[in-house]
Amino acid sequence: MNGNDGVWVVGPALFDEAGNLYAAAELGAINGMGSVFMLTPTQSGPWTETVLHRFNFQFPDGEDGASPFSGVIISNGKLFGTTSEGGIHQDGIVFEIMPRPQKYVLTVIEDFD
């Protein structure tokens, strides 16, 4: 990982049934607001990293979160987590990340005020 994908990884980390590892970084990425990422094992050695979401306060219908406060959980193929900042009221959010063809989509499911 580097500053473009996140720094200060928060846990716990989570494995899915396929052996992919999921976690969040509290800071770094776009505007230093953190990220959620996946590491996929390879047969040849190093794991492949995919950044699923970079928090940046910008969201189509309001503001997305900032600074994930802990790791993520998985349920029915979706990732869920929280941020300690951001959202419309700047008091954090609960989010869901759902896989879509060729990308992952974040939905704010609770915006704290």
LINMO-V333016 format. One record per residue. RES is the residue in one small letter. OMEGA is omega as a letter, one per 40 degrees, with the letter a starting at -180 (* if undefined). D_CENTER is the distance of its C-alpha to the mean C-alpha in whole Angstrom. Layout:
BEGIN
((RES OMEGA D_CENTER) (RES OMEGA D_CENTER))
END
This chain:
BEGIN
((m i 14) (n a 15) (g a 15) (n a 13) (d i 10) (g i 10) (v a 12) (w a 13) (v i 11) (v a 11) (g e 11) (p i 13) (a a 12) (l i 12) (f i 14) (d a 15) (e a 19) (a i 19) (g i 18) (n a 14) (l a 12) (y i 8) (a i 7) (a i 5) (a a 7) (e a 9) (l i 11) (g a 12) (a a 11) (i i 12) (n i 15) (g a 13) (m i 11) (g a 8) (s i 4) (v a 2) (f i 6) (m i 9) (l a 12) (t i 15) (p i 19) (t i 22) (q a 25) (s i 26) (g a 24) (p i 21) (w i 18) (t a 16) (e i 13) (t i 11) (v a 8) (l i 6) (h i 5) (r a 7) (f a 8) (n a 11) (f a 13) (q a 14) (f a 14) (p a 17) (d a 18) (g a 18) (e i 15) (d a 11) (g i 10) (a i 10) (s i 9) (p a 7) (f i 10) (s i 10) (g a 8) (v i 7) (i i 11) (i i 12) (s i 15) (n i 17) (g i 14) (k i 11) (l i 8) (f i 8) (g a 7) (t i 9) (t a 9) (s a 13) (e i 14) (g a 14) (g a 14) (i a 18) (h i 20) (q a 17) (d i 17) (g a 14) (i i 12) (v a 11) (f i 9) (e i 9) (i a 8) (m i 11) (p i 12) (r i 15) (p i 18) (q i 16) (k i 13) (y a 10) (v i 10) (l i 8) (t i 11) (v i 12) (i i 14) (e i 15) (d a 16) (f i 18) (d * 21))
END
